[in-house]
Amino acid sequence: MNTVVLDETQVDIAAAILKNGGVVGIPTETVYGLAADALNGAAVAKIFQAKGRPMDNPLIVHIADFADIERFRLAKDIPAAAKQLAKAFWPGPLTMILRRTDAVPPEVSAGLDTVAIRFPNHPVAQAVIRAADTPLAAPSANLSGSPSPTTARHVLNDMDGRIDAVLDGGASAVGVESTVITLATDVPRVLRPGGVTVEMLRAVLGQVDVDDAVLHRLADGATAASPGMKYKHYAPKANVILLHGSDSAYIEYVNAHAADEVCALCCDEDLLQLHVKTVSLGRRNDYLTHAQHLFDCLRRIDNHPAIRTVYARLPSTEGVGLAVYNRLIRAAGFEVIDLETI
């Protein structure tokens, strides 16, 4: 059965599907989410089936009011830090990990004793949650491991026939998934970077650590405490290779490897100097634009089946650049060539 495409006025239809245990692609300000009733384990299991997602990869629960945490008994306690962060950044692209109650099905938390919670800043997402009258578990609405979707068309490309409906709420504004911070540790720790930067979090809480898995591969056998930590993610069909070096070294290396099957994921300033197919993230230091364009650029590369290799610049780790770095290093399977040493 084909997936139904709904416009943003058809919130009640989407909510009815969710109440009946169905799965709906919904817009958020970060990326599109694949939503199901977070309190219905059987409905949540359909998300994993549709995505082909490993069951040990936890999901994020989306709410439409801070009070929903207590109303639906999602967390055992709400620390002061959670209230501070909610005041500063909710609704918005920030997910907080708290100790969960038994009201949260194990399918949502991959058997962990914690739950990840977010209050999205998108009017359609909020309207759907309120109309469904339940929190929604919603990972990104793509096939597991592929680039996340930032438009309803992206969702349909991956999920047609796998889910009940897609609700079209326009293009996502942020473009990368939410920042994830755990408050279930002695010191708050960022597990996944996003639109709320580490610097912004430290301005509110003071000490905030960054998990080693943000920049590096999760250790073999380690448990993923957050989505996006454990597996190769966000990857197009072509092989992505990150290049670390100066502007001139990047251009020289790519041109030396020019071929019909090669593409450069680059910046605007590089376009006229490269002798291969190019897809630009935007101007060199405009990290917000890079985040907005990243997944769309990776999907555009997929539209050219002849492309086998993508050479991308290793991003900055400043501000939102850290979120782009985190996504690209995983899209590349941690394959980085240091141009300073070759």
QUIPE-V204643 format. One record per pair of residues at least 12 apart in sequence whose C-alpha atoms are under 7 Angstrom apart, sorted by sequence separation. I is the first residue (numbers start at 0). J is the second residue. D is the distance in Angstrom with one decimal. If there is no record, write none. Layout:
i->I j->J d->D
i->I j->J d->D
This chain:
i->22 j->34 d->5.5
i->23 j->35 d->6.8
i->179 j->191 d->4.9
i->217 j->229 d->5.7
i->263 j->275 d->6.7
i->265 j->277 d->6.9
i->267 j->279 d->5.8
i->280 j->292 d->5.7
i->22 j->35 d->5.0
i->33 j->46 d->6.7
i->99 j->112 d->5.8
i->141 j->154 d->6.1
i->178 j->191 d->5.4
i->179 j->192 d->6.5
i->262 j->275 d->5.8
i->263 j->276 d->6.2
i->264 j->277 d->6.1
i->265 j->278 d->6.2
i->266 j->279 d->4.9
i->280 j->293 d->6.3
i->21 j->35 d->6.3
i->98 j->112 d->6.0
i->99 j->113 d->4.6
i->140 j->154 d->5.8
i->151 j->165 d->6.6
i->178 j->192 d->4.5
i->261 j->275 d->6.4
i->262 j->276 d->4.7
i->263 j->277 d->4.8
i->264 j->278 d->5.0
i->265 j->279 d->4.9
i->266 j->280 d->5.6
i->267 j->281 d->5.4
i->268 j->282 d->6.6
i->20 j->35 d->6.9
i->98 j->113 d->4.3
i->99 j->114 d->5.1
i->142 j->157 d->6.0
i->178 j->193 d->4.0
i->261 j->276 d->6.7
i->262 j->277 d->5.5
i->263 j->278 d->6.3
i->264 j->279 d->5.8
i->265 j->280 d->6.2
i->266 j->281 d->5.3
i->267 j->282 d->5.1
i->268 j->283 d->6.8
i->20 j->36 d->6.6
i->97 j->113 d->5.4
i->98 j->114 d->6.1
i->141 j->157 d->5.7
i->151 j->167 d->5.2
i->177 j->193 d->4.9
i->178 j->194 d->6.3
i->212 j->228 d->6.5
i->266 j->282 d->5.4
i->267 j->283 d->6.8
i->96 j->113 d->6.4
i->97 j->114 d->5.5
i->141 j->158 d->6.9
i->176 j->193 d->6.0
i->177 j->194 d->6.3
i->178 j->195 d->5.9
i->257 j->274 d->6.4
i->258 j->275 d->6.8
i->266 j->283 d->5.3
i->17 j->35 d->5.8
i->18 j->36 d->7.0
i->96 j->114 d->5.5
i->97 j->115 d->6.5
i->175 j->193 d->6.4
i->257 j->275 d->5.7
i->278 j->296 d->6.4
i->17 j->36 d->6.1
i->96 j->115 d->4.3
i->150 j->169 d->6.3
i->188 j->207 d->5.5
i->189 j->208 d->6.2
i->190 j->209 d->6.7
i->254 j->273 d->6.2
i->95 j->115 d->5.5
i->96 j->116 d->6.3
i->150 j->170 d->4.8
i->187 j->207 d->5.2
i->188 j->208 d->4.5
i->189 j->209 d->4.8
i->190 j->210 d->5.4
i->254 j->274 d->5.7
i->21 j->42 d->6.3
i->94 j->115 d->6.2
i->95 j->116 d->5.3
i->149 j->170 d->5.6
i->150 j->171 d->6.6
i->173 j->194 d->6.7
i->186 j->207 d->6.4
i->187 j->208 d->6.3
i->188 j->209 d->5.4
i->189 j->210 d->5.8
i->20 j->42 d->4.9
i->94 j->116 d->5.3
i->95 j->117 d->6.6
i->149 j->171 d->5.1
i->186 j->208 d->6.9
i->188 j->210 d->6.2
i->191 j->213 d->5.9
i->250 j->272 d->7.0
i->37 j->60 d->6.5
i->74 j->97 d->6.1
i->75 j->98 d->5.7
i->94 j->117 d->4.6
i->190 j->213 d->6.2
i->250 j->273 d->6.2
i->22 j->46 d->6.9
i->74 j->98 d->5.4
i->75 j->99 d->5.7
i->93 j->117 d->6.2
i->74 j->99 d->4.3
i->75 j->100 d->5.4
i->149 j->174 d->6.2
i->73 j->99 d->5.7
i->74 j->100 d->5.3
i->73 j->100 d->5.7
i->91 j->118 d->6.3
i->92 j->119 d->6.5
i->72 j->100 d->6.6
i->90 j->118 d->4.9
i->91 j->119 d->5.2
i->73 j->102 d->6.4
i->89 j->118 d->6.0
i->90 j->119 d->5.2
i->91 j->120 d->4.7
i->107 j->136 d->6.9
i->72 j->102 d->6.3
i->73 j->103 d->6.2
i->90 j->120 d->4.6
i->287 j->319 d->6.3
i->286 j->319 d->5.9
i->290 j->323 d->5.8
i->286 j->320 d->5.2
i->190 j->225 d->6.4
i->262 j->306 d->6.5
i->123 j->168 d->6.5
i->260 j->305 d->5.5
i->261 j->306 d->5.6
i->264 j->309 d->6.5
i->260 j->306 d->4.2
i->261 j->307 d->6.2
i->262 j->308 d->6.3
i->263 j->309 d->5.6
i->264 j->310 d->6.0
i->265 j->311 d->6.1
i->260 j->307 d->5.2
i->261 j->308 d->5.0
i->262 j->309 d->4.8
i->263 j->310 d->4.9
i->264 j->311 d->4.7
i->265 j->312 d->6.3
i->260 j->308 d->6.4
i->261 j->309 d->6.0
i->262 j->310 d->6.4
i->263 j->311 d->6.0
i->58 j->107 d->5.3
i->57 j->107 d->5.8
i->58 j->108 d->6.1
i->57 j->108 d->4.7
i->57 j->109 d->4.9
i->56 j->109 d->5.9
i->55 j->109 d->4.8
i->64 j->118 d->6.7
i->54 j->109 d->6.2
i->60 j->115 d->6.0
i->61 j->116 d->5.9
i->62 j->117 d->6.2
i->63 j->118 d->5.6
i->59 j->115 d->4.9
i->60 j->116 d->4.7
i->61 j->117 d->4.9
i->62 j->118 d->5.0
i->58 j->115 d->7.0
i->59 j->116 d->5.6
i->60 j->117 d->6.2
i->61 j->118 d->5.7
i->253 j->310 d->6.9
i->59 j->117 d->6.9
i->61 j->119 d->6.9
i->44 j->106 d->6.6
i->63 j->125 d->5.2
i->235 j->297 d->5.8
i->29 j->92 d->6.4
i->43 j->106 d->6.6
i->235 j->298 d->6.6
i->38 j->102 d->6.9
i->40 j->104 d->5.5
i->43 j->107 d->6.8
i->38 j->103 d->5.9
i->63 j->128 d->6.2
i->236 j->301 d->6.2
i->38 j->104 d->6.2
i->40 j->106 d->5.9
i->62 j->128 d->6.6
i->63 j->129 d->6.5
i->235 j->301 d->6.0
i->242 j->310 d->6.7
i->237 j->306 d->6.2
i->238 j->307 d->6.0
i->239 j->308 d->6.0
i->240 j->309 d->6.1
i->241 j->310 d->5.9
i->242 j->311 d->6.1
i->243 j->312 d->6.5
i->37 j->107 d->6.9
i->237 j->307 d->4.5
i->238 j->308 d->4.8
i->239 j->309 d->4.7
i->240 j->310 d->5.1
i->241 j->311 d->4.9
i->242 j->312 d->5.2
i->243 j->313 d->5.3
i->237 j->308 d->5.4
i->238 j->309 d->6.0
i->239 j->310 d->6.1
i->240 j->311 d->6.2
i->241 j->312 d->5.7
i->242 j->313 d->5.5
i->62 j->134 d->5.1
i->237 j->309 d->6.6
i->241 j->313 d->5.4
i->61 j->134 d->5.6
i->62 j->135 d->6.8
i->60 j->134 d->6.3
i->61 j->135 d->5.0
i->60 j->135 d->5.4
i->61 j->136 d->6.1
i->60 j->136 d->4.4
i->61 j->137 d->6.9
i->59 j->136 d->5.6
i->60 j->137 d->6.4
i->58 j->136 d->6.2
i->59 j->137 d->5.9
i->58 j->137 d->6.5
i->59 j->138 d->6.3
i->58 j->138 d->5.8
i->94 j->177 d->6.2
i->93 j->177 d->5.1
i->94 j->178 d->5.9
i->95 j->179 d->6.0
i->96 j->180 d->6.2
i->97 j->181 d->6.8
i->92 j->177 d->4.4
i->93 j->178 d->4.8
i->94 j->179 d->4.6
i->95 j->180 d->5.2
i->96 j->181 d->4.4
i->97 j->182 d->5.8
i->98 j->183 d->6.3
i->92 j->178 d->6.2
i->93 j->179 d->6.1
i->94 j->180 d->6.3
i->95 j->181 d->5.7
i->96 j->182 d->5.7
i->97 j->183 d->5.5
i->147 j->233 d->6.1
i->95 j->182 d->6.7
i->96 j->183 d->6.5
i->144 j->231 d->6.1
i->145 j->232 d->6.2
i->146 j->233 d->3.8
i->144 j->232 d->4.2
i->145 j->233 d->4.5
i->146 j->234 d->5.5
i->144 j->233 d->5.3
i->145 j->234 d->4.8
i->146 j->235 d->6.2
i->144 j->234 d->6.1
i->145 j->235 d->5.9
i->241 j->331 d->6.8
i->248 j->338 d->6.6
i->28 j->119 d->6.9
i->50 j->141 d->6.3
i->51 j->142 d->6.4
i->52 j->143 d->5.2
i->239 j->330 d->6.5
i->240 j->331 d->5.5
i->27 j->119 d->6.3
i->28 j->120 d->6.0
i->50 j->142 d->4.5
i->51 j->143 d->5.6
i->239 j->331 d->4.6
i->243 j->335 d->7.0
i->27 j->120 d->6.9
i->28 j->121 d->5.5
i->43 j->136 d->6.9
i->50 j->143 d->5.2
i->233 j->326 d->6.5
i->238 j->331 d->6.9
i->241 j->334 d->6.3
i->242 j->335 d->5.8
i->243 j->336 d->6.1
i->244 j->337 d->6.4
i->27 j->121 d->5.2
i->240 j->334 d->5.6
i->241 j->335 d->4.6
i->242 j->336 d->5.0
i->243 j->337 d->4.8
i->244 j->338 d->5.1
i->240 j->335 d->6.0
i->241 j->336 d->6.2
i->242 j->337 d->6.1
i->243 j->338 d->5.7
i->244 j->339 d->6.0
i->233 j->329 d->6.9
i->234 j->330 d->4.2
i->242 j->338 d->6.7
i->26 j->123 d->6.8
i->27 j->124 d->5.9
i->36 j->133 d->6.4
i->37 j->134 d->5.6
i->232 j->329 d->5.4
i->233 j->330 d->5.0
i->234 j->331 d->7.0
i->26 j->124 d->6.0
i->36 j->134 d->6.3
i->37 j->135 d->4.7
i->231 j->329 d->5.2
i->232 j->330 d->5.4
i->25 j->124 d->6.4
i->36 j->135 d->4.9
i->37 j->136 d->4.6
i->231 j->330 d->6.3
i->35 j->135 d->5.4
i->36 j->136 d->6.2
i->34 j->135 d->5.7
i->35 j->136 d->5.5
i->231 j->332 d->5.8
i->34 j->136 d->5.5
i->35 j->137 d->6.6
i->92 j->194 d->5.9
i->93 j->195 d->6.3
i->34 j->137 d->4.3
i->92 j->195 d->6.3
i->33 j->137 d->4.8
i->32 j->137 d->5.0
i->33 j->138 d->5.6
i->32 j->138 d->5.3
i->33 j->139 d->5.8
i->32 j->139 d->4.4
i->33 j->140 d->4.4
i->31 j->139 d->5.7
i->32 j->140 d->4.7
i->30 j->139 d->6.4
i->31 j->140 d->5.6
i->214 j->325 d->6.0
i->49 j->161 d->5.4
i->213 j->325 d->6.0
i->14 j->127 d->5.7
i->18 j->131 d->6.0
i->49 j->162 d->6.7
i->13 j->127 d->7.0
i->17 j->131 d->6.5
i->175 j->290 d->5.9
i->7 j->123 d->6.5
i->10 j->126 d->6.8
i->14 j->130 d->5.7
i->15 j->131 d->6.8
i->24 j->140 d->6.2
i->174 j->290 d->5.4
i->175 j->291 d->6.8
i->10 j->127 d->5.6
i->14 j->131 d->4.5
i->30 j->147 d->6.7
i->31 j->148 d->5.6
i->173 j->290 d->6.7
i->174 j->291 d->4.0
i->30 j->148 d->5.8
i->31 j->149 d->5.7
i->173 j->291 d->5.3
i->174 j->292 d->6.6
i->11 j->130 d->6.4
i->30 j->149 d->4.8
i->31 j->150 d->6.8
i->172 j->291 d->6.6
i->196 j->318 d->5.5
i->196 j->319 d->6.0
i->80 j->204 d->6.9
i->194 j->319 d->5.9
i->193 j->319 d->6.4
i->192 j->321 d->6.4
i->193 j->322 d->4.9
i->24 j->154 d->7.0
i->192 j->322 d->4.7
i->23 j->162 d->6.4
i->22 j->162 d->5.5
i->23 j->163 d->5.8
i->24 j->164 d->6.3
i->25 j->165 d->6.2
i->26 j->166 d->6.9
i->22 j->163 d->5.7
i->23 j->164 d->4.9
i->24 j->165 d->4.3
i->25 j->166 d->5.2
i->26 j->167 d->6.7
i->30 j->171 d->5.6
i->21 j->163 d->6.4
i->23 j->165 d->5.5
i->24 j->166 d->5.9
i->26 j->168 d->5.4
i->29 j->171 d->5.7
i->28 j->171 d->4.8
i->29 j->172 d->6.4
i->27 j->171 d->6.3
i->28 j->172 d->5.1
i->29 j->173 d->4.7
i->30 j->174 d->5.7
i->26 j->171 d->7.0
i->28 j->173 d->5.7
i->29 j->174 d->5.1
i->30 j->175 d->6.1
i->29 j->175 d->5.3
i->30 j->176 d->6.0
i->148 j->294 d->6.8
i->149 j->295 d->7.0
i->29 j->176 d->5.1
i->147 j->294 d->5.9
i->29 j->177 d->6.2
i->146 j->294 d->5.5
i->146 j->297 d->6.5
i->146 j->298 d->6.6
i->2 j->159 d->5.0
i->1 j->159 d->5.8
i->2 j->160 d->5.1
i->1 j->160 d->4.5
i->5 j->164 d->6.9
i->7 j->166 d->6.2
i->0 j->160 d->5.3
i->2 j->162 d->6.0
i->3 j->163 d->6.3
i->4 j->164 d->5.7
i->5 j->165 d->6.0
i->6 j->166 d->5.7
i->7 j->167 d->5.6
i->2 j->163 d->5.2
i->3 j->164 d->4.4
i->4 j->165 d->4.9
i->5 j->166 d->4.7
i->6 j->167 d->5.0
i->7 j->168 d->5.3
i->2 j->164 d->5.0
i->3 j->165 d->6.2
i->4 j->166 d->6.1
i->5 j->167 d->6.0
i->6 j->168 d->6.9
i->56 j->223 d->6.5
i->57 j->225 d->6.1
i->58 j->226 d->6.4
i->57 j->226 d->5.7
i->56 j->226 d->6.0
